[in-house]
């Protein structure tokens, strides 16, 4: 194993600061989760970075592909704690992790399941599992099982599991994840809605064979899954520093979209306010799953484009954008008071007025309803429609999802 760069700060002090920050953000809600994160030496799992970065609230990338995209990382500590809260691991639980990453999450699970539980972590990449194995052995967690396998297959040899946690972004729910759960077991998975990268960590409970009910949803972002359950993303470059991420299955008019920013901006401020502490984080998902005839995407904007005022979408909602033909509208926000932002709609394209009006109407509806969180239910693909819960139906190869508000 490589070593973590040191600058004189004690790991115990930095871990305590990390856990205090996690607590301040509202995560790490149980003493058992906080104790686990105080105990496991995160810096031993992320060699090559400073000890301060190892305990900072940032993701530490440990492997990239030839294009520079992240293949493996240590997730942001607050996200780690959030997902552990969702998973609700108890002593004695048999727990499966899909996506070994640096190996850091597995000893947290082992701490939570002690003294009689079992933890297995799986990854498709042999380099990733080899690093995880070395780090686990070096830190006293040699009893954690590490398997090199396509995570979409789960772990049939050692099933069933009381808890399954997926630490890579998934587009679908492979049948083994559902089939390898005990009745009443829980699956926590970062699920993408739609392929544009809009992700929610969903805590599903297996209520009955073939039906998992989402009991919690939280905003997150993850390295996408590889293997049989891998997804593809589409994107259209709108300018040198601006990319529209979208669902290629929507068959966008890419040539027309690429010209959208050549049209002047049409700016409308709605008068609608959202408090910083208001549970409005799911507004983008609400737009993505509420049909108004337009398609949903996300703007990825570099600092240069923001600096010159080319496009400046609201960061809070991950560049939420609606598009139709060669026209786009995106959510913007500006300070209204110290506690609130006003929502705006910025449009570019030949049909700016029409699409901006539709987006305004959607925001008015959202403001009246203010839905706090989505209700997401998962069924095996092919489940008859009359057996599905009410809501928007999303069909994936292995799963039928319903989303209601």
MOGI-V139253 format. One record per residue. N is the residue number from 1. SS is DSSP state (A for helix, B for strand, O for the rest). PHI is phi in radians with two decimals (NA if undefined). OMEGA is omega in whole degrees, -180 to 180 (none if undefined). Layout:
N/SS/PHI/OMEGA
N/SS/PHI/OMEGA
//
This chain:
1/O/NA/172
2/O/-1.32/-179
3/O/-1.89/176
4/O/-1.52/180
5/B/-1.11/-179
6/O/-2.00/179
7/O/-2.28/176
8/O/1.83/180
9/O/-1.42/-180
10/O/-1.31/179
11/A/-0.99/-179
12/A/-1.09/179
13/A/-1.16/-180
14/A/-1.17/177
15/A/-1.10/179
16/A/-1.09/177
17/A/-1.15/177
18/A/-1.06/-178
19/A/-1.19/177
20/A/-1.11/177
21/A/-1.11/178
22/A/-1.01/-180
23/A/-1.11/-179
24/A/-1.13/180
25/O/-1.44/178
26/O/1.62/179
27/O/-1.88/-174
28/O/1.02/-169
29/O/-1.29/-180
30/O/-1.88/179
31/A/-1.12/-179
32/A/-1.17/177
33/A/-1.14/-180
34/A/-1.12/179
35/A/-1.12/179
36/A/-1.06/-178
37/A/-1.30/173
38/A/-1.32/-174
39/A/-1.61/-173
40/O/-1.32/-178
41/O/-1.37/-177
42/A/-0.95/-176
43/A/-1.11/179
44/A/-1.29/-178
45/A/-1.76/-179
46/O/-2.23/179
47/O/-1.09/177
48/O/1.64/176
49/O/-2.02/178
50/B/-1.25/-180
51/A/-1.16/177
52/A/-1.14/178
53/A/-1.16/179
54/A/-1.05/-178
55/A/-1.91/176
56/O/-1.32/-179
57/O/-1.48/-180
58/O/-2.40/171
59/O/-1.42/178
60/B/-1.90/-179
61/B/-1.31/-178
62/B/-2.01/177
63/B/-2.70/178
64/B/-2.20/174
65/O/-1.52/-176
66/O/-1.10/179
67/O/-1.57/178
68/O/1.66/179
69/O/-1.30/-178
70/B/-1.20/174
71/B/-1.86/-179
72/B/-2.68/-179
73/B/-2.80/167
74/B/-1.60/-175
75/O/-1.14/176
76/O/-0.99/-176
77/A/-0.95/179
78/A/-1.13/177
79/A/-1.21/177
80/A/-1.00/-180
81/A/-1.12/179
82/A/-1.02/-178
83/A/-1.26/175
84/A/-1.14/174
85/A/-1.02/-179
86/A/-1.11/-175
87/A/-1.24/177
88/O/0.96/-180
89/O/-1.31/180
90/O/-2.11/175
91/O/-0.94/179
92/O/1.59/-179
93/O/-1.16/168
94/B/-1.57/-169
95/B/-2.23/-179
96/B/-2.05/176
97/B/-1.95/176
98/B/-1.78/-176
99/O/1.82/-174
100/O/-1.25/-179
101/O/0.98/179
102/O/-1.42/-174
103/O/1.68/-173
104/A/-1.16/-175
105/A/-1.22/-176
106/A/-1.07/178
107/A/-1.19/173
108/A/-1.10/178
109/A/-1.12/179
110/A/-1.10/178
111/A/-1.10/-177
112/A/-1.28/-177
113/A/-1.62/-176
114/O/-1.10/6
115/O/-1.63/-170
116/O/-2.01/-179
117/O/-1.45/179
118/B/-2.36/-180
119/B/-2.23/175
120/B/-2.19/175
121/B/-2.16/-173
122/B/-2.21/172
123/B/-2.61/-178
124/O/-1.36/-173
125/O/-1.69/-179
126/A/-1.12/176
127/A/-1.16/180
128/A/-1.17/-179
129/A/-1.20/178
130/A/-1.13/177
131/A/-1.13/-180
132/A/-1.05/180
133/A/-1.07/-180
134/A/-1.10/-178
135/A/-1.17/179
136/A/-1.13/179
137/A/-1.12/-176
138/A/-1.25/-176
139/O/-1.89/174
140/O/1.55/-179
141/O/-2.03/-180
142/O/-1.12/-180
143/O/-1.36/177
144/O/-1.25/180
145/B/-1.43/178
146/B/-2.08/-176
147/B/-2.21/173
148/B/-1.68/-175
149/O/-2.93/171
150/O/-1.05/-177
151/A/-1.08/178
152/A/-1.10/179
153/A/-1.54/-177
154/O/1.15/-177
155/O/-2.38/-175
156/A/-1.13/-177
157/A/-1.19/-174
158/A/-2.11/177
159/O/-1.20/1
160/O/-1.52/179
161/B/-2.08/175
162/B/-1.34/-178
163/B/-2.42/172
164/B/-2.25/178
165/B/-2.15/-179
166/B/-1.91/-176
167/B/-1.97/171
168/B/-2.34/-179
169/B/-1.19/-177
170/B/-2.02/178
171/O/-1.73/-176
172/O/-2.49/176
173/O/-2.03/-179
174/O/-1.02/-178
175/A/-0.92/-179
176/A/-1.03/180
177/A/-1.11/179
178/A/-1.31/-174
179/A/-1.23/-177
180/O/-1.61/176
181/B/-1.54/171
182/B/-1.28/174
183/B/-0.96/-177
184/B/1.41/179
185/B/-1.23/-173
186/B/-2.20/175
187/B/-2.04/174
188/B/-1.95/-173
189/B/-2.48/172
190/B/-1.35/-173
191/B/-1.84/-177
192/B/-1.68/178
193/O/-2.37/-23
194/O/-1.43/-175
195/O/-1.21/180
196/O/-1.14/174
197/O/1.80/176
198/O/-1.21/-169
199/B/-2.15/173
200/B/-2.28/171
201/B/-1.43/-176
202/B/-1.88/171
203/B/-1.67/179
204/B/-1.72/172
205/B/-1.95/178
206/B/-1.34/-176
207/B/-1.31/-180
208/B/-2.81/179
209/O/-0.94/178
210/O/1.56/179
211/B/-2.46/176
212/B/-2.06/-176
213/B/-1.87/177
214/B/-1.28/-179
215/B/-1.84/-179
216/B/-2.84/177
217/B/-2.46/-178
218/B/-2.47/180
219/B/-1.21/178
220/O/-2.82/174
221/O/-2.56/-175
222/O/-2.49/168
223/O/-1.00/-177
224/B/-1.19/-179
225/O/-1.23/172
226/O/-1.96/179
227/O/1.85/-174
228/O/-1.09/-178
229/O/-1.65/-179
230/O/-1.14/179
231/O/-2.01/174
232/O/-2.03/179
233/O/-2.10/173
234/B/-1.88/175
235/B/-2.70/178
236/B/-2.23/178
237/B/-1.41/-180
238/B/-1.65/178
239/B/-2.84/-177
240/O/-0.99/-174
241/O/-2.05/-175
242/B/-2.36/178
243/B/-2.20/173
244/B/-1.71/177
245/B/-1.56/-173
246/B/-2.65/179
247/O/-1.55/-178
248/A/-1.07/179
249/A/-1.18/177
250/A/-1.33/180
251/O/0.93/-178
252/O/-1.20/173
253/O/-1.45/-171
254/A/-1.11/-179
255/A/-1.10/180
256/A/-1.22/180
257/A/-1.08/-178
258/O/-1.10/179
259/O/-1.72/-172
260/A/-1.00/-175
261/A/-1.34/173
262/A/-1.34/176
263/O/-1.58/-180
264/O/-1.12/-179
265/O/-1.25/170
266/B/-1.87/-171
267/B/-1.92/179
268/B/-2.29/176
269/B/-1.83/-164
270/B/-1.50/-173
271/B/1.42/179
272/B/-1.49/-179
273/B/-1.96/174
274/B/-2.28/178
275/B/-1.26/179
276/O/-1.09/-178
277/O/-1.69/-180
278/O/-1.39/177
279/O/-1.28/-178
280/O/-1.94/-174
281/O/-1.18/-178
282/O/-1.68/179
283/A/-1.03/-179
284/A/-1.13/177
285/A/-1.15/177
286/A/-1.07/178
287/A/-1.10/-178
288/A/-1.17/-175
289/O/-1.93/178
290/O/-1.93/-171
291/O/-1.38/172
292/O/-2.27/180
293/O/1.66/178
294/O/-1.73/178
295/B/-1.82/-177
296/B/-1.83/173
297/B/-2.59/179
298/B/-2.33/176
299/B/-1.50/171
300/B/-1.82/-170
301/B/-2.15/177
302/O/-1.40/-177
303/A/-1.13/-178
304/A/-1.11/-180
305/A/-1.15/176
306/A/-1.17/-176
307/A/-1.09/-179
308/O/-1.57/177
309/O/1.34/-180
310/O/-1.13/173
311/O/-2.55/-177
312/O/-2.57/-179
313/O/-1.22/179
314/O/-1.14/-179
315/A/-1.14/-175
316/A/-1.01/-177
317/A/-1.97/166
318/O/0.95/177
319/O/1.24/-176
320/B/-0.96/-174
321/B/-2.43/169
322/B/-1.95/179
323/B/-2.45/179
324/B/-2.62/-175
325/O/1.08/180
326/O/-1.85/-178
327/B/-2.03/176
328/B/-2.22/166
329/B/-2.30/178
330/B/-2.33/179
331/B/-1.35/174
332/B/-2.17/179
333/B/-2.55/174
334/B/-2.43/-177
335/B/-1.08/175
336/O/-1.88/170
337/O/-2.38/177
338/O/-1.11/-176
339/O/-1.83/-173
340/B/-2.36/170
341/B/-2.04/172
342/B/-1.64/180
343/B/-1.51/177
344/B/-2.29/177
345/B/-2.18/178
346/B/-1.96/-176
347/B/-2.16/173
348/B/-2.37/174
349/O/2.27/-175
350/O/-1.18/-179
351/O/-2.04/-176
352/A/-1.01/-175
353/A/-1.09/-178
354/A/-1.13/-176
355/A/-1.23/176
356/A/-1.12/178
357/A/-1.11/178
358/A/-1.10/-180
359/A/-1.18/175
360/A/-1.03/179
361/A/-1.08/179
362/A/-1.11/-180
363/A/-1.15/175
364/A/-1.06/179
365/A/-1.11/179
366/A/-1.04/-177
367/A/-1.12/179
368/A/-1.23/-175
369/A/-1.57/-178
370/O/0.76/-180
371/O/-1.12/-175
372/O/-1.38/-178
373/O/-2.71/178
374/O/-1.35/173
375/B/-1.88/-172
376/B/-1.99/179
377/B/-2.18/-177
378/B/-2.08/178
379/B/-2.25/173
380/B/-1.08/176
381/O/-0.98/180
382/O/1.56/176
383/O/-1.05/-179
384/O/-0.96/-176
385/A/-1.02/-178
386/A/-1.31/177
387/A/-1.79/180
388/O/-1.55/175
389/O/-1.18/177
390/O/-1.10/177
391/O/2.32/177
392/B/-1.16/-179
393/B/-1.73/175
394/B/-2.10/-179
395/B/-1.72/173
396/O/-2.07/-176
397/O/-0.95/-177
398/O/-1.88/-169
399/B/-2.48/167
400/B/-1.88/-179
401/B/-1.90/169
402/B/-2.13/178
403/B/-2.18/177
404/B/-2.18/-177
405/O/-2.27/none
//
